């Protein structure tokens, strides 16, 4: 019997030792490379999967003093004023690293932040909140959520000691709902289900499964490091950078000139190509399409509350940026100015009640060249945010 047991145990011991040694080797290689490589392109690439879903790079960017900018599809705006093209500059001599893409909303942002080690009140964190997230009464759709889901971040969220049990239970319940119709992520579904039930049986089952989940999480961390090292190989070596000086008045003039050349064929002040592709033929059919929508009745409100709670529990002081919409377009959709104002006021109040600073840009809804299209920040929009972020994070 003992012999049989030995044969069973020996491979496990050998594999464990191998993984441990491999991890040490990978850690050493990563440390060597990150010291010499310039990862600007990784920080600035929209929809960078390894950066957005992993953990190693986030920690490095945070330690470098980067401004961590969390948002969604507006981070892809093809304008010179996009922060990825604008930072760093004299007076804001830190870089910006972006997190998020389309369908990255409150729930995902909370998870991303929980995965950055040792965050504190002096770290530079800005979060762009978009009214479009609140257009669906049920909040984010499960399939859309899955596009950005990260198993590694999921487990790390539950392992973060700073986050309260109640916040973790809310998160587990939401994940359980959002993964319910998916054939993927069966193990995460089981974990989330057991966690949020929080009773004697579910907690006992979770305790039994803990070694399995611990091993899985360890291997996901290892995979993240391996993928990161692959990325670093293609990065150039670090070089000295000269910081440009910024004259804000001149920058606004430049933004206006650039926008004027790109917005010529419509009265909505959206970029020409966007208008031709998405609006020209169907604009009339969109009349009053949002007339029955109440942004404040969306499940996203609770997810946003979860994001604010997560920030509070992590001990950070994020700048919450309430991005405007294109007022002319949303008037046409039937989401009235009055309804939008109620929404912005409530979203601002929720953040301020947690002690956070809010940049509410609703008063820019009708300003020309502020938006690139009907919902993404453009020339003057991003420029204002760059200026306000630089002011807010001065000295941090």
C-alpha positions as CSV (number, residue, x, y, z in Angstrom):
1,X,0.0,0.0,0.0
2,X,2.8,2.4,1.0
3,X,4.5,1.6,-2.3
4,X,1.4,2.5,-4.3
5,X,1.1,5.7,-2.4
6,X,4.7,6.5,-3.1
7,X,4.2,6.1,-6.8
8,X,1.2,8.4,-6.6
9,X,3.0,11.0,-4.6
10,X,6.3,11.1,-6.4
11,X,5.1,12.7,-9.7
12,X,3.2,15.4,-7.7
13,X,6.4,16.2,-5.7
14,X,8.5,16.3,-8.9
15,X,6.0,18.5,-10.8
16,X,5.8,20.9,-7.7
17,X,9.6,21.2,-7.5
18,X,9.8,21.8,-11.3
19,X,7.1,24.5,-11.2
20,X,8.8,26.2,-8.2
21,X,12.2,26.3,-9.9
22,X,10.6,27.4,-13.2
23,X,8.9,30.3,-11.4
24,X,12.1,31.4,-9.8
25,X,13.9,31.3,-13.2
26,X,11.0,33.3,-14.8
27,X,11.0,35.9,-12.0
28,X,14.7,36.4,-12.5
29,X,14.4,36.8,-16.3
30,X,11.4,39.2,-15.8
31,X,13.4,41.4,-13.4
32,X,16.4,41.6,-15.8
33,X,14.3,42.6,-18.8
34,X,11.9,45.1,-17.1
35,X,14.9,47.1,-15.9
36,X,16.2,47.7,-19.5
37,X,13.1,47.7,-21.7
38,X,10.9,50.6,-22.7
39,X,7.3,49.5,-22.4
40,X,5.6,52.8,-23.6
41,X,4.0,51.0,-26.5
42,X,2.4,48.4,-24.1
43,X,1.1,51.2,-21.8
44,X,-0.4,53.1,-24.7
45,X,-1.9,50.3,-26.9
46,X,-5.7,50.2,-26.9
47,X,-7.0,46.7,-26.1
48,X,-3.8,45.2,-25.0
49,X,-4.9,41.8,-23.7
50,X,-1.8,40.9,-21.6
51,X,-1.7,44.3,-19.9
52,X,-5.5,44.5,-19.2
53,X,-5.9,40.9,-18.0
54,X,-2.6,40.2,-16.3
55,X,-1.1,41.5,-13.1
56,X,2.7,41.8,-13.4
57,X,2.7,44.8,-15.8
58,X,0.1,46.7,-13.8
59,X,2.3,46.5,-10.7
60,X,5.3,47.7,-12.6
61,X,3.4,50.7,-14.2
62,X,2.1,51.7,-10.8
63,X,5.5,51.5,-9.2
64,X,6.8,53.7,-12.1
65,X,4.4,56.5,-10.9
66,X,2.2,56.2,-14.0
67,X,-1.2,57.8,-14.1
68,X,-3.5,54.8,-14.3
69,X,-6.4,55.8,-16.6
70,X,-9.4,53.4,-16.6
71,X,-12.1,53.8,-19.3
72,X,-13.8,52.1,-22.1
73,X,-13.9,52.6,-25.9
74,X,-13.2,56.4,-25.7
75,X,-9.6,55.3,-25.0
76,X,-9.4,54.4,-28.7
77,X,-10.1,57.9,-30.0
78,X,-7.8,58.8,-32.9
79,X,-7.0,62.3,-31.9
80,X,-3.6,63.9,-30.9
81,X,-5.2,64.9,-27.6
82,X,-5.8,61.3,-26.5
83,X,-3.7,61.0,-23.3
84,X,-1.6,58.2,-24.8
85,X,-0.4,60.8,-27.4
86,X,-0.2,63.7,-24.9
87,X,1.6,62.5,-21.7
88,X,4.2,63.0,-20.4
89,X,4.9,66.7,-20.6
90,X,6.6,69.4,-18.5
91,X,4.6,69.8,-15.3
92,X,3.2,66.2,-15.6
93,X,6.4,64.3,-16.0
94,X,4.8,60.9,-15.5
95,X,3.5,58.6,-18.2
96,X,-0.1,57.3,-18.6
97,X,-1.1,53.7,-18.7
98,X,-4.5,52.9,-20.0
99,X,-6.8,50.0,-18.9
100,X,-10.0,49.2,-20.7
101,X,-11.7,48.9,-24.0
102,X,-15.3,48.5,-25.2
103,X,-17.5,46.8,-22.6
104,X,-15.1,47.5,-19.8
105,X,-17.5,48.9,-17.2
106,X,-17.7,49.4,-13.4
107,X,-17.5,45.7,-12.4
108,X,-14.4,45.2,-14.5
109,X,-12.7,48.4,-13.3
110,X,-13.1,47.4,-9.7
111,X,-11.5,44.0,-10.5
112,X,-8.6,45.7,-12.4
113,X,-7.9,48.0,-9.4
114,X,-8.0,45.2,-6.9
115,X,-5.2,43.5,-8.9
116,X,-2.7,46.3,-8.5
117,X,-0.5,45.7,-5.4
118,X,-0.2,48.1,-2.6
119,X,-2.4,50.9,-4.0
120,X,-2.6,53.9,-1.7
121,X,-4.0,57.5,-1.6
122,X,-1.0,58.9,-3.4
123,X,-1.3,56.8,-6.5
124,X,-2.6,58.5,-9.6
125,X,-5.9,56.8,-10.6
126,X,-8.5,58.4,-12.9
127,X,-11.7,56.6,-14.0
128,X,-13.8,57.7,-17.0
129,X,-17.5,56.9,-16.5
130,X,-19.7,56.7,-19.6
131,X,-23.5,57.3,-19.6
132,X,-23.9,54.6,-22.3
133,X,-23.1,51.9,-19.7
134,X,-26.4,52.7,-18.0
135,X,-28.6,52.4,-21.1
136,X,-29.5,48.8,-20.4
137,X,-31.8,48.1,-17.4
138,X,-30.1,44.8,-16.7
139,X,-26.6,46.4,-16.8
140,X,-23.9,44.8,-18.9
141,X,-24.9,41.9,-21.0
142,X,-23.2,38.5,-20.1
143,X,-21.6,38.0,-23.5
144,X,-20.2,41.6,-23.6
145,X,-18.8,41.1,-20.1
146,X,-17.1,37.9,-21.1
147,X,-15.1,39.6,-23.8
148,X,-12.9,41.2,-21.0
149,X,-13.1,38.6,-18.3
150,X,-9.9,37.5,-16.7
151,X,-9.6,34.4,-14.5
152,X,-6.4,35.6,-12.9
153,X,-8.0,38.9,-11.9
154,X,-11.1,37.1,-10.7
155,X,-9.1,35.0,-8.1
156,X,-6.9,37.9,-7.1
157,X,-10.0,40.0,-6.3
158,X,-11.1,37.4,-3.7
159,X,-7.5,37.2,-2.3
160,X,-7.2,41.0,-1.7
161,X,-7.4,41.4,2.1
162,X,-8.3,45.1,1.8
163,X,-11.7,44.3,0.2
164,X,-14.7,43.8,2.5
165,X,-16.5,40.5,2.6
166,X,-19.8,42.2,1.5
167,X,-18.1,43.7,-1.6
168,X,-16.7,40.3,-2.4
169,X,-20.2,38.7,-2.0
170,X,-21.7,41.3,-4.3
171,X,-19.0,40.6,-6.9
172,X,-19.4,36.8,-6.7
173,X,-23.2,37.1,-7.2
174,X,-22.8,39.4,-10.2
175,X,-20.1,37.1,-11.8
176,X,-22.4,34.1,-11.2
177,X,-25.2,35.9,-13.0
178,X,-23.0,37.1,-15.9
179,X,-21.3,33.7,-16.5
180,X,-24.6,31.7,-16.1
181,X,-25.2,31.3,-19.8
182,X,-21.6,30.7,-20.8
183,X,-20.0,27.4,-21.6
184,X,-16.6,28.8,-20.6
185,X,-15.2,29.5,-17.1
186,X,-17.0,26.6,-15.4
187,X,-14.6,26.6,-12.4
188,X,-15.0,30.3,-11.9
189,X,-18.8,29.8,-12.1
190,X,-18.6,27.2,-9.3
191,X,-16.4,29.3,-7.2
192,X,-18.6,32.4,-7.5
193,X,-21.7,30.4,-6.8
194,X,-20.3,28.9,-3.6
195,X,-18.8,32.1,-2.4
196,X,-21.9,34.3,-2.6
197,X,-24.1,31.7,-1.0
198,X,-21.9,32.0,2.1
199,X,-23.5,29.3,4.2
200,X,-22.0,26.3,6.1
201,X,-22.3,23.9,3.2
202,X,-21.0,26.2,0.4
203,X,-18.1,27.4,2.6
204,X,-17.1,23.8,3.5
205,X,-17.1,22.8,-0.2
206,X,-15.0,25.9,-1.0
207,X,-12.6,24.9,1.7
208,X,-12.2,21.5,0.2
209,X,-11.6,22.9,-3.3
210,X,-9.2,25.6,-2.0
211,X,-5.9,23.7,-2.9
212,X,-7.2,23.2,-6.5
213,X,-8.1,26.9,-6.9
214,X,-4.8,27.9,-5.3
215,X,-2.9,25.8,-7.8
216,X,-4.9,27.2,-10.7
217,X,-4.2,30.8,-9.6
218,X,-0.5,30.1,-9.2
219,X,-0.3,28.7,-12.7
220,X,-2.3,31.7,-14.1
221,X,0.3,34.0,-12.5
222,X,3.1,32.0,-14.0
223,X,1.5,32.1,-17.5
224,X,1.1,35.9,-17.1
225,X,4.9,36.3,-16.4
226,X,5.8,34.1,-19.4
227,X,3.5,36.1,-21.7
228,X,5.0,39.3,-20.3
229,X,8.6,38.2,-21.0
230,X,7.6,37.4,-24.6
231,X,6.2,40.9,-24.9
232,X,9.3,42.5,-23.4
233,X,11.6,40.8,-26.0
234,X,10.0,42.9,-28.7
235,X,10.2,46.2,-26.8
236,X,13.1,48.6,-27.5
237,X,15.6,49.5,-24.8
238,X,15.0,52.5,-22.6
239,X,16.3,55.8,-23.7
240,X,16.3,59.3,-22.3
241,X,13.2,61.3,-23.2
242,X,12.8,65.0,-23.6
243,X,9.5,66.4,-22.2
244,X,7.6,68.8,-24.3
245,X,6.3,72.0,-22.8
246,X,2.6,72.7,-23.1
247,X,0.9,76.0,-23.7
248,X,-2.8,75.2,-23.1
249,X,-4.2,78.1,-25.0
250,X,-2.2,77.1,-28.1
251,X,-3.3,73.5,-27.6
252,X,-7.0,74.4,-27.6
253,X,-6.5,76.4,-30.8
254,X,-4.8,73.5,-32.4
255,X,-7.5,71.1,-31.3
256,X,-10.2,73.3,-32.8
257,X,-8.3,73.6,-36.1
258,X,-7.8,69.8,-36.3
259,X,-11.5,69.2,-35.5
260,X,-12.7,71.7,-38.1
261,X,-10.9,69.8,-40.8
262,X,-12.5,66.5,-39.7
263,X,-16.1,67.7,-39.1
264,X,-17.5,69.1,-42.3
265,X,-20.6,67.1,-43.5
266,X,-23.1,67.2,-40.6
267,X,-24.8,69.4,-38.0
268,X,-24.1,67.0,-35.1
269,X,-20.4,68.0,-35.0
270,X,-19.3,64.4,-35.3
271,X,-16.3,63.3,-37.4
272,X,-17.2,62.9,-41.1
273,X,-16.4,59.3,-41.5
274,X,-18.3,58.3,-38.4
275,X,-21.3,60.2,-39.6
276,X,-21.2,58.5,-43.1
277,X,-20.7,55.0,-41.6
278,X,-23.1,55.0,-38.6
279,X,-25.6,57.9,-38.9
280,X,-26.2,59.3,-42.4
281,X,-28.7,56.6,-43.5
282,X,-30.4,55.8,-40.2
283,X,-30.5,59.0,-38.3
284,X,-34.2,59.6,-38.8
285,X,-35.1,56.1,-37.7
286,X,-33.3,56.8,-34.3
287,X,-35.8,59.5,-33.3
288,X,-37.0,58.9,-29.7
289,X,-35.2,55.5,-29.6
290,X,-34.2,56.1,-25.9
291,X,-37.4,57.9,-24.8
292,X,-38.3,55.2,-22.3
293,X,-34.8,54.6,-21.0
294,X,-34.1,55.6,-17.4
295,X,-30.3,55.6,-16.8
296,X,-30.8,55.6,-13.0
297,X,-32.8,52.3,-13.1
298,X,-30.0,50.3,-14.6
299,X,-28.2,47.5,-12.7
300,X,-25.0,49.4,-13.7
301,X,-25.8,51.8,-10.8
302,X,-25.2,49.0,-8.3
303,X,-22.1,48.0,-10.2
304,X,-20.9,51.6,-10.1
305,X,-21.5,51.6,-6.3
306,X,-19.4,48.4,-6.1
307,X,-16.6,50.2,-8.0
308,X,-16.7,53.2,-5.6
309,X,-16.7,50.8,-2.6
310,X,-13.8,48.9,-4.0
311,X,-11.8,52.2,-4.4
312,X,-12.7,53.2,-0.9
313,X,-11.6,49.9,0.6
314,X,-8.4,49.9,-1.4
315,X,-7.6,53.3,0.1
316,X,-7.2,55.2,-3.2
317,X,-8.4,58.7,-4.1
318,X,-9.4,58.4,-7.8
319,X,-10.5,61.3,-9.9
320,X,-13.9,60.3,-11.2
321,X,-14.5,61.7,-14.7
322,X,-18.1,62.0,-15.9
323,X,-17.8,62.1,-19.7
324,X,-20.4,64.1,-21.5
325,X,-22.5,62.8,-24.4
326,X,-23.2,64.5,-27.7
327,X,-26.2,66.6,-26.5
328,X,-27.7,67.1,-30.0
329,X,-27.7,63.4,-30.7
330,X,-29.2,62.4,-27.3
331,X,-31.9,65.0,-27.6
332,X,-32.8,63.3,-30.9
333,X,-32.8,59.9,-29.2
334,X,-35.4,61.3,-26.7
335,X,-33.1,61.0,-23.6
336,X,-33.9,64.6,-22.5
337,X,-31.5,67.1,-21.0
338,X,-33.5,66.9,-17.8
339,X,-33.1,63.1,-17.5
340,X,-29.4,63.4,-18.3
341,X,-28.9,66.1,-15.7
342,X,-30.6,63.9,-13.0
343,X,-28.3,61.1,-14.0
344,X,-25.1,63.2,-13.8
345,X,-26.1,64.8,-10.5
346,X,-26.7,61.4,-8.9
347,X,-23.5,59.8,-10.3
348,X,-21.5,62.8,-9.0
349,X,-23.2,62.7,-5.6
350,X,-22.5,58.9,-5.2
351,X,-18.8,59.5,-5.7
352,X,-18.6,62.6,-3.6
353,X,-20.4,60.8,-0.7
354,X,-17.4,58.4,-0.7
355,X,-15.0,61.4,-0.5
356,X,-13.9,61.4,-4.1
357,X,-13.2,64.3,-6.4
358,X,-15.4,64.4,-9.5
359,X,-14.9,66.1,-12.9
360,X,-18.4,66.4,-14.2
361,X,-18.3,67.5,-17.8
362,X,-22.0,67.5,-18.5
363,X,-21.9,71.3,-19.3
364,X,-19.8,70.4,-22.4
365,X,-22.6,68.3,-24.1
366,X,-23.3,71.0,-26.7
367,X,-19.8,72.3,-27.1
368,X,-18.4,71.9,-30.6
369,X,-15.5,69.5,-31.1
370,X,-15.6,68.2,-27.6
371,X,-16.7,64.8,-28.7
372,X,-15.3,62.8,-31.6
373,X,-18.7,61.3,-32.4
374,X,-21.9,60.7,-30.4
375,X,-20.2,59.1,-27.4
376,X,-16.4,59.1,-27.6
377,X,-14.2,62.0,-26.4
378,X,-12.6,64.0,-29.1
379,X,-10.2,66.9,-29.7
380,X,-11.3,69.4,-27.0
381,X,-12.8,66.7,-24.7
382,X,-9.5,64.8,-24.2
383,X,-7.6,68.0,-24.0
384,X,-9.7,69.3,-21.1
385,X,-9.3,66.0,-19.3
386,X,-5.5,66.1,-19.8
387,X,-5.4,69.6,-18.3
388,X,-7.7,68.7,-15.3
389,X,-5.8,65.4,-14.6
390,X,-2.5,67.3,-14.6
391,X,-4.0,69.8,-12.1
392,X,-5.5,67.1,-9.9
393,X,-2.4,64.9,-9.7
394,X,0.1,67.7,-9.2
395,X,2.2,66.8,-6.3
396,X,1.0,63.2,-6.1
